[in-house]
Amino acid sequence: MTEVPKKKVTRSNLNKALKLYEYIKPFKVEYLWGTFFLVVSSVASLAFPKLMGNMINTGTGDVASSTINQTLLLLVFIIVLQSVFSYFRVVLFVNVT
């Protein structure tokens, strides 16, 4: 298998690459909203395992069931939030492409 030679990063090559962003200009607002929804859905999906671990840790101790119920409701809220934001992320990025 032959190896492809690497190109040097020069100002002209960088300008050629940046010209690709001209195609996104008409969809700039949708692209930014899609990026926002991407970040929020990613943070929500990262928070889920943390809260699940907290719920398991509180379940092993002598803690009232109300604490576990509150954590469970928060987990359900995060799943719903993550699914809504993921839906709009997909819809916006499909419209941009």
Summary of the structure (lengths in Angstrom):
residues: 97
radius of gyration: 21.9
end to end distance: 33.7
largest distance: 65.5
contacts: 208
relative contact order: 0.13
helix: 84%
strand: 0%
